[in-house]
Amino acid sequence: MATPPLSDELAKEAATLKLSGLTIRQCAEQAKCAKSTMESRLKIAALRGMLLKHDPAMPGFRIASVSTGPDGKQHIQQKLEHGEEFAILPGHIVKGESALVDEDGRVIQKWIKTKEGERDPLAVAEGLKAAFADFTPAADPAPAPAAPIETKCTLLPCNDFHIGLSAWGKQVGSNWDLKIAEQTIGDAATNTVTLAPSSAECLVLGGGDLLHANGKSNQTANGTPQDVDSRYQKAVDTVCRLMVRIGDAALRRHQHVTMRILKGNHDEDSSVAIAYFLLAWYRNEPRITVDVDPADYFWFRFGKVLIGATHGHQSSNHIAKMPGIMAHRRAEDWGATKFRYVHGFHLHHSAKIATEGNGVICEVHQAPIPQDAWHFGSGFLSGRSMQAITYHKAYGEIGRVRTAILDAEDVA
């Protein structure tokens, strides 16, 4: 059963005895109580401000309140003086208390234990708002051209990037890694897109071998080991970021963009992942169509122009065979068009395989990358570039923009 609080009469009696000059023992004798009881009463009297004589507060105490009673006398209540008022940390709640008490069960010291509590959604929102008060967001995507040229279609071959390829300059003449590839190819592609005329349609054609390896085994699809830079996942991350940069650049320049990723011999399986990444990335962008057709061939008709493409690494789809394949697979389009073009890749060098005399102009494109150790040691020669080819729906090819890629050590 809890001890009832000390009455003001007993507290005042103890205070009066002490203020008369008596010792605590003498006070106890006068009050007919034990010395320990008198000590307890004096403590309570002090807390109630009854031991004041000359000083406004006793040492170690502070004035808590001052009031005037019915008798006209001033009553001062004191409390123990301590540090600043306790405040719970933001986001915390009290989980318990510990206390140090005296022999009478009165608190001498108290410890308040806290823990992280449930977050207040409004407080979190305000914190985020404050954190980003000075943040400048990225610029919004540029709108479509105000007056795109409806009679034009621009093709941007994005072939043989071989992201993940590692080359040592002392061995092959040029250093190459993920960072260099992303910056060099990205700059060349965006420069080419910027220089090409604005068109109603743009074809961003991943011509195969965007990745140097087909998986974390660091091999091509048929198991040929490759010299790679860093982890396969980092290469995938880099090529996805690079293709988004190119797609965004095309959106700023052209009315509508079609993106297609062909598979190559280096990335026969992983090319599928890139295509579906782009499909998801641009799912809310009505001006981009991501073509995820799994075929080895790409066909696109624009007015009197018919365009075809394949990576060209298989004997069945070698670039020289493409006119016959185009005529057979796209017979209706063949009959309705006058200008026919096939684009191949894989060889990394520029070549014209078939001419318009045979009904189709077949062209192989350069790659934007340096040679790896195997190709360099085998004596292959090829330039490096990216280009954009513009077609008129009634007149065929009407122009192209080419960005040459030169290594720093090649420039005087």
C-alpha positions in Angstrom: 0.0 0.0 0.0 1.4 3.4 -1.0 2.5 5.8 1.8 0.2 8.8 2.0 1.9 12.2 1.2 3.2 14.2 4.1 0.7 16.8 5.3 1.6 20.5 5.2 1.1 20.7 9.0 3.8 18.1 9.7 6.1 19.6 7.0 5.6 23.1 8.4 6.3 21.9 12.0 9.6 20.3 10.9 10.5 23.5 9.0 9.7 25.7 12.0 11.8 23.6 14.4 14.8 23.7 12.0 14.5 27.4 11.4 14.6 28.0 15.2 18.2 26.8 15.1 17.8 23.2 16.4 19.8 20.3 15.1 17.9 17.5 13.2 18.2 15.3 16.3 16.7 18.0 18.5 14.0 18.6 16.0 13.1 14.9 16.1 13.0 14.9 19.9 10.7 18.0 20.0 8.4 16.4 17.4 8.6 13.0 19.1 9.7 11.1 16.0 12.7 9.3 14.8 15.7 11.2 13.4 15.3 9.5 9.9 11.6 10.6 9.9 12.6 14.2 10.7 15.2 14.1 7.8 12.5 13.0 5.4 10.1 15.6 6.6 12.7 18.3 6.2 13.4 17.2 2.7 9.8 17.5 1.8 9.5 20.9 3.6 12.5 22.1 1.6 10.8 21.0 -1.7 7.7 22.9 -0.6 9.7 26.1 0.0 9.1 26.0 3.8 12.8 26.4 4.7 13.2 29.8 3.0 14.7 32.4 5.4 16.7 35.0 3.5 17.7 33.5 0.1 15.2 33.3 -2.7 16.0 29.6 -3.1 18.1 27.0 -1.4 21.3 25.8 -3.0 20.5 23.2 -5.7 16.9 24.3 -5.9 15.0 26.6 -8.2 11.8 28.6 -7.7 9.0 26.7 -9.3 6.0 28.9 -8.4 5.2 31.9 -6.2 1.7 32.4 -4.7 0.0 34.5 -2.0 -2.2 32.8 0.5 -5.3 34.0 2.2 -3.2 35.2 5.1 -1.4 37.6 2.7 1.9 35.7 3.1 4.0 34.7 0.0 4.4 31.0 -0.7 7.4 29.9 -2.8 7.6 26.4 -4.3 11.1 25.1 -5.2 12.3 22.2 -7.4 15.6 20.6 -7.7 17.8 22.4 -10.3 19.0 20.3 -13.2 20.0 20.7 -16.8 17.9 21.6 -19.8 14.5 20.0 -20.3 14.5 16.5 -21.8 13.3 16.2 -25.3 12.8 12.9 -27.2 14.8 12.6 -30.4 12.8 13.1 -33.6 11.3 9.8 -34.8 11.7 8.2 -31.3 9.2 7.0 -28.7 9.6 6.3 -25.0 10.1 2.5 -24.4 10.7 2.6 -20.7 12.1 4.3 -17.6 14.6 3.5 -14.9 14.9 5.3 -11.6 17.2 5.7 -8.6 15.1 6.2 -5.4 16.0 7.0 -1.8 15.0 5.0 1.3 11.6 6.6 1.3 10.9 5.5 -2.3 11.4 9.0 -3.7 13.0 9.5 -7.1 16.6 10.8 -7.0 17.4 10.2 -10.6 15.5 9.0 -13.6 16.6 7.4 -16.9 14.2 7.6 -19.9 14.8 4.9 -22.6 13.7 5.6 -26.1 13.6 3.7 -29.4 12.9 4.6 -33.0 9.2 4.5 -33.5 6.9 4.4 -36.4 7.6 7.2 -38.8 5.1 10.0 -39.2 4.4 10.1 -43.0 3.8 13.9 -42.8 7.1 14.4 -41.0 8.9 12.3 -43.6 7.3 14.3 -46.4 8.4 17.6 -44.8 11.9 16.2 -44.3 12.2 15.2 -47.9 10.7 18.6 -49.0 13.4 20.4 -47.0 16.2 18.2 -48.2 15.3 18.9 -51.9 14.5 22.6 -51.4 17.6 23.7 -53.4 17.5 20.7 -55.8 17.4 21.5 -59.5 15.5 18.7 -61.4 16.7 17.4 -64.8 15.3 19.2 -67.8 12.1 17.9 -69.2 12.4 15.9 -72.5 12.4 18.3 -75.5 9.1 18.4 -77.4 8.8 17.0 -80.9 9.9 19.3 -83.7 7.2 21.9 -84.5 7.3 21.2 -88.2 8.9 17.8 -89.0 9.6 17.0 -92.6 6.9 14.4 -93.3 8.7 13.2 -96.5 11.9 12.2 -94.7 13.0 9.1 -92.8 16.4 8.9 -91.0 18.3 5.7 -90.2 20.8 5.6 -87.4 22.7 2.3 -87.4 23.9 1.5 -83.9 26.0 -1.6 -84.6 28.9 -3.4 -83.1 29.2 -1.3 -79.9 30.7 -4.4 -78.2 30.2 -2.8 -74.8 32.4 -4.6 -72.3 35.3 -4.9 -74.7 38.7 -4.4 -73.0 41.7 -3.2 -75.1 45.2 -2.3 -73.9 46.8 0.6 -75.8 50.3 -0.8 -75.6 49.1 -4.0 -77.4 46.6 -2.7 -79.9 47.2 1.1 -80.1 44.1 2.2 -78.2 42.9 1.9 -74.7 39.2 0.9 -74.3 36.9 0.1 -71.4 33.3 0.7 -70.3 33.8 4.3 -69.4 35.6 5.2 -72.6 33.1 3.3 -74.7 30.0 5.0 -73.1 31.5 8.5 -73.5 33.0 8.0 -77.0 30.0 6.2 -78.6 27.5 8.4 -76.8 29.1 11.6 -77.9 29.4 10.3 -81.5 25.8 9.1 -81.7 24.3 12.3 -80.2 26.5 14.5 -82.5 25.3 12.5 -85.5 21.7 12.7 -84.5 22.0 16.5 -84.1 23.5 17.0 -87.5 21.0 14.9 -89.4 17.9 16.7 -90.7 14.6 16.6 -88.7 12.4 13.8 -90.0 9.0 12.4 -89.6 10.5 9.0 -88.8 13.8 7.9 -87.3 15.0 4.3 -87.2 17.4 3.6 -84.3 18.7 0.3 -85.4 20.7 -1.8 -83.0 22.6 -3.8 -85.6 23.8 -6.6 -83.3 26.8 -7.1 -81.0 25.9 -4.2 -78.7 27.4 -6.3 -76.0 30.9 -7.9 -76.3 30.0 -11.0 -74.3 26.7 -13.0 -74.2 26.9 -13.6 -70.4 29.0 -13.7 -67.3 31.1 -16.5 -68.7 32.7 -13.7 -70.9 32.2 -15.6 -74.1 30.3 -15.1 -77.4 27.1 -17.0 -78.0 29.1 -19.9 -79.6 31.6 -20.0 -76.7 34.6 -18.0 -77.9 36.4 -16.3 -75.0 36.6 -12.5 -75.0 38.7 -9.8 -73.3 36.2 -8.0 -71.1 36.3 -5.0 -68.8 34.6 -5.5 -65.4 31.5 -7.5 -64.7 28.8 -8.5 -67.2 26.1 -6.8 -65.3 28.0 -3.5 -65.5 28.3 -3.9 -69.2 24.5 -4.5 -69.5 23.9 -1.4 -67.3 26.2 0.7 -69.6 24.6 -0.4 -72.9 21.1 0.2 -71.6 22.1 3.7 -70.4 23.7 4.4 -73.7 20.7 3.3 -75.8 18.4 5.5 -73.7 20.7 8.4 -74.3 20.5 7.8 -78.1 16.7 7.2 -78.0 16.2 10.5 -76.1 18.4 12.4 -78.6 16.4 11.0 -81.5 13.1 12.1 -79.8 14.4 15.6 -79.6 15.2 15.6 -83.3 12.4 13.5 -85.0 8.7 13.2 -84.8 8.5 9.4 -84.3 11.3 6.9 -83.4 11.3 3.2 -84.0 13.9 1.2 -82.0 14.9 -2.3 -83.0 17.7 -4.4 -81.5 19.0 -7.2 -83.8 21.0 -10.0 -82.3 24.6 -10.7 -83.2 27.0 -13.5 -82.7 28.4 -11.9 -79.5 25.1 -11.2 -77.8 22.6 -13.6 -79.4 20.8 -14.1 -76.0 21.5 -10.9 -74.1 20.3 -8.7 -77.0 16.8 -9.8 -76.1 17.2 -8.4 -72.6 18.2 -5.0 -74.1 15.2 -4.9 -76.4 12.8 -5.6 -73.5 14.5 -3.1 -71.3 13.9 -0.4 -73.9 10.3 -1.6 -74.3 9.7 -1.1 -70.6 11.6 2.1 -70.4 9.6 3.8 -73.1 6.3 2.2 -72.3 4.7 5.6 -71.6 6.3 7.4 -74.5 3.9 7.5 -77.5 6.5 8.8 -79.9 8.7 5.7 -79.6 7.9 2.3 -80.8 10.2 -0.5 -79.6 10.1 -3.4 -82.0 10.8 -6.7 -80.2 10.4 -9.0 -83.3 12.7 -12.0 -82.6 13.6 -12.5 -86.2 17.1 -12.1 -87.6 15.8 -9.5 -90.1 14.5 -6.0 -89.9 12.2 -4.6 -92.6 10.8 -1.1 -92.9 8.9 0.5 -95.8 8.7 4.3 -96.2 6.8 5.4 -99.3 8.8 4.1 -102.3 11.7 3.1 -100.0 12.2 -0.4 -98.6 14.9 -0.9 -95.9 16.2 -4.2 -94.7 18.9 -5.1 -92.2 20.5 -8.1 -90.5 23.7 -8.5 -88.5 25.2 -10.8 -91.2 27.2 -13.3 -89.2 25.4 -16.4 -90.4 25.9 -18.0 -93.8 22.1 -18.0 -94.3 21.8 -14.3 -93.9 25.1 -13.1 -95.3 24.7 -9.6 -96.8 25.2 -10.8 -100.3 22.1 -13.0 -100.0 19.9 -10.3 -98.7 18.4 -9.1 -102.1 16.9 -12.5 -102.7 15.6 -12.8 -99.1 14.1 -9.3 -99.4 12.4 -10.1 -102.7 11.0 -13.4 -101.2 10.0 -12.3 -97.7 8.7 -8.8 -98.7 7.3 -9.5 -102.1 4.4 -7.0 -101.8 6.7 -4.2 -100.5 9.2 -5.1 -103.3 6.6 -4.5 -105.9 5.4 -1.2 -104.4 8.9 0.3 -104.0 11.5 1.7 -106.2 14.5 2.2 -103.9 15.7 -0.7 -101.8 18.5 -0.8 -99.3 19.9 -3.5 -97.1 22.3 -2.8 -94.2 24.7 -5.3 -92.7 27.2 -5.2 -89.9 29.5 -7.7 -88.2 32.6 -7.1 -90.4 33.4 -3.7 -88.8 34.5 -2.2 -92.1 32.7 -0.3 -94.8 31.8 -2.2 -98.0 29.2 -2.2 -100.8 28.3 -5.8 -101.6 25.4 -5.4 -104.1 24.5 -2.5 -106.3 21.3 -0.9 -107.4 21.8 -2.7 -110.7 20.6 -5.8 -108.9 17.6 -4.0 -107.4 19.1 -3.5 -104.0 22.0 -1.5 -102.6 23.7 -3.6 -99.9 26.0 -1.9 -97.5 28.2 -3.0 -94.6 28.9 -0.3 -91.9 31.9 0.5 -89.9 31.9 0.0 -86.1 32.7 2.8 -83.6 35.2 0.7 -81.6 38.9 0.0 -81.8 40.2 -3.5 -82.4 40.6 -6.0 -79.6 43.8 -8.1 -79.3 42.6 -10.9 -81.6 41.5 -8.7 -84.5 44.6 -6.5 -84.2 46.9 -9.5 -84.2 45.1 -11.0 -87.2 45.9 -7.9 -89.2 42.3 -6.6 -89.8 42.0 -3.0 -90.9 38.9 -0.8 -90.5 37.9 2.8 -89.8 35.6 3.9 -87.0 32.5 6.0 -87.5 28.8 6.5 -86.9 26.4 7.8 -89.5 22.8 8.8 -90.1 21.3 8.2 -93.5 18.3 10.2 -94.6 15.7 8.9 -97.2 13.0 10.7 -99.1 9.8 8.7 -99.5 9.8 9.4 -103.2 13.5 9.8 -104.1 15.4 7.3 -102.0 18.6 8.3 -100.2 19.1 12.1 -100.2 21.9 12.5 -97.8 23.9 11.2 -94.8 25.9 12.6 -91.9 29.1 10.8 -90.8 30.9 11.3 -87.5 34.5 9.9 -87.7 35.9 8.5 -84.5 39.6 9.0 -84.0 41.8 8.0 -81.1 43.6 10.9 -79.4 47.0 9.4 -80.3 46.0 9.5 -84.0 45.4 13.2 -84.0 48.4 15.4 -84.7 
